């Protein structure tokens, strides 16, 4: 099966570095990606949550900052989690394999 996505936009804030218990680095960030303008002139923007792992995470933390234009490629993935309200939630994010 094919599951690839490429997004261009600007970082909404600096990538947030984290380390999981195994010692693997990761960082999460959001990309603001503008849609093509509508005929009436309204601009719409999508805010897309992303996550990068290992060397890609280290690369992101070192070279990218809030407001930087970025193009990323990866795969769209979903995950379920239980919120503080006790309800199950579904979240989508792009797992990044390449950034430039």
N, C-alpha and C positions, 0 to 999 in steps of 0.2 A: 504494500500500500504506500501511497505517497502522501506525506504530510509536511509540506514546507511552506514557509511564509517569509516574506521580505518586507520590511517596514523602513520608511524614511521619516525622520522627524527630529524634534529637539528634546533633549533630556529635561525633565521638569525639575529635577534636583540631582545632586551628586549621587552616584551609585552607592548603595548602603552595603558595606562589607560585613560579612559574617563568616563564621567557621562552624561546620557541623562537627559533632563529637568524633567522627573518624579523622578529623583534621583537614578535610577538603574545604577549600575556599569557595565561597559563593558570594554573589552580590545581586541585589534586586534594584530595579529602577523602573521608571515609567517614561514612555516616549509619547509626546504630543504630536500626533500626525494629522495634518490638515487634509480634509476632503476637498475635492475640486469644488470651486465656488458654484453656487446655484445661479440660475438666471436672474433671480431677484437680488443677487449680490451678497446674500448671507453666507458667511464662512462658518463651517462646522469643523470641529476638531474632535478626534478620538484620542482618548488617553489609554494607552495600552501597557499593561503591566508585563514586565520581562524579568527573567532570571538568567544569570550566567554562572557557570561552574568552572572550577579549577583554573587553568591558565587563561581562559577567556575572561573569567572574573577578575583575575589579577591585572590583565590588560585593560579592562574597562576602568578599574579603580585608578590605574596609573595615568591613563591618557584622556579620559572623558570626564566632563564636569557639567554642572547645571547650565542649560542654554546651548550647549554644543549640538550642532547638527550631526546626526548619526544615521548610518544605514546598517541594519542588522538582519541576519538570516537565522532561521531556526525552525522549530516545530511548535505548533499550537498544542497545548496540553491542558487537561482539566483535572481538578482534584476536588475531593469532597472533604469537608471538615465540620466539626461541631463547634458552633459559636458559643460565646459566653451566655447567650440566651437559651442554650440547650438545644437549639434547632440545627438541623443539618443544612449546610450551605454548599454551593457549587461555585468554584472559582476557575477562571481561565487565565492563562499566562503563556507567554512565548518563552520557550527554553532556547536560549541563544547558542548557536554553534559558531557564528562568525560575526564580527563587528568591524566596521571601518567608517 
